[in-house]
Amino acid sequence: MSITAEQLSLLHTHSLTPHLQKLHELLWLNPRLTNFKSIQDSLVLNGANIEDAASRLTRFAPYIAAAFPETAISHGLIESPLRAIPNAQHALSRIAGISLPGKLWMKCDSHLPVSGSIKARGGIYEVLKHAETLAIAAGFLDKNSDYRILNTPELRDFFFKHSIIVGSTGNLGLSIGIISAKLGFTVTVHMSADARQWKKDLLRSKGVTVVEHADDYSKAVEQGREQAKQTPLAHFIDDENSQDLFLGYSVAALRLQKQLKEQQIIVDEEHPLFVYLPCGVGGGPGGVAFGLKHVFGDNVHCFFAEPTHSPCMLLGMYSGLHDQISVQDIGIDNKTCADGLAVGRPSAFVGKFMEPLLSGIYTVSDENMYRLLKLLKDTEQLSLEPSALASLPGIINILSKGSAYLKQHKLEDKMEHATHISWATGGSMVPSEEQNRYYQTATQLT
Ligand SMILES: *Cc1c(COP(=O)(O)O)cnc(C)c1O
């Protein structure tokens, strides 16, 4: 899977490469973005797949409400609030020294119930789908059953014979571990070196086996994959390749559509929607963006955000080499405070899939993620983990560096009516001492 010397020398003729290597913050506009209607039918996934995933989550809702009482108020749907953040928008405008027209919102997946990050969408979905498949095949369940039967000792004993295995930088492990242990599965999480101690401790307290690795994310995934091959009745959650994860994330778009309606926010040709999504391996932001394109077509403009130290999706899409290249191949260290985004090699399928759908990718330095963590806390009393803050400067990027994009898509006159959504991907489960340390680090920077 390694890159050849020839490909590498070719890459050095690309003008962005030296800027990536120097860890400059930059905005890359995707030249392959295509009119959605014209390519919709050629995609390997479609609206029916999203609807199918949404129906599955609806079938499971009574079980979720019973197994996780904190979801009872949302009737077993694991969903997060959409919040206006006008004070943060004002502060961002001040630090950027430009006006930021339109309205900025935050999609608070940081506060999703059960596992406190965007992984509570894809990760939980894939485990539920696997559990459903097993329980139906064994005759315990059909699609019209009351799924609360899954919350009984008999079913837990059944699932105990089956294993779930995953490799993770932390949050995916957390969501897979929590839901799998609740269902009764035997579950092992392979954690990369960046994974936080509290995440490992929390999983162990729930009976999850945590294997710690000295290497980065890609190695942890590889080890998990190997273990799964040697374990009978094992299901490997493949963060680098899984379409189930991707579809679990995509359901967010249907939910957001409803929330926008409730807030009377219009999205159409005159009222564009910009969405900024922190990107690690790509499944989370890719799934959400795919769902959004399905719902809003060319009226939504999706941008990924990556750390300057881990711009794997940018490098893969920009070079066209996708998972054939890692950031380490061009001398970038993949070391960042944004542990959820500390991924050196992108997903094998997300980058290719996103080629006609994604508007662009920008990068953010660790220092700025810390500064924004403090800014958001000071202005909106919202505490997020560093990864999630990568979404916040999206509005600045598009308005300060994105004029070519706005011009090309005839958006220049429409920005007063634009809606911007910063996707806050994680943070509510971070222990308060750890969150205080993040804040102190930020204070020392300013
Ligand atoms: C995992 C994660 C992401 C990105 O999701 P990918 O599927 O890895 O691209 C973003 N933010 C946080 C906090 C995460 O845990």
The ligand as a Gaussian input file, in Angstrom:
#p B3LYP/6-31G(d) Opt

LIG

0 1
 C      -13.740000      10.511000      15.056000
 C      -13.873000      11.932000      15.274000
 C      -13.949000      12.825000      14.204000
 C      -13.834000      12.455000      12.755000
 O      -14.462000      11.285000      12.314000
 P      -13.733000      10.338000      11.264000
 O      -14.734000       9.318000      10.921000
 O      -12.530000       9.747000      11.959000
 O      -13.297000      11.192000      10.136000
 C      -14.072000      14.162000      14.505000
 N      -14.128000      14.605000      15.780000
 C      -14.068000      13.774000      16.828000
 C      -14.146000      14.334000      18.204000
 C      -13.942000      12.409000      16.615000
 O      -13.873000      11.593000      17.653000

